[in-house]
Amino acid sequence: MNERREEKMELSHEPVPGYRTAFFIAITIGSLYLGLILYKTLA
């Protein structure tokens, strides 16, 4: 039996500084906004 093992190619890149912080800020603002909408509909 003749086995051929091929290596998998991996595409990678350097992370962009500040992206993680901006992501969490956007998620926090969105969550607060949805919470405000929920609060106004129930009050």
GIPE-V926040 format. One record per run of one state. SS is the DSSP state (h for helix, s for strand, l for the rest). FROM is the first residue (numbers start at 1). TO is the last residue. If there is no record, write none. Layout:
ss:from:to
SS:FROM:TO
SS:FROM:TO
This chain:
ss:from:to
l:1:18
h:19:42
l:43:43
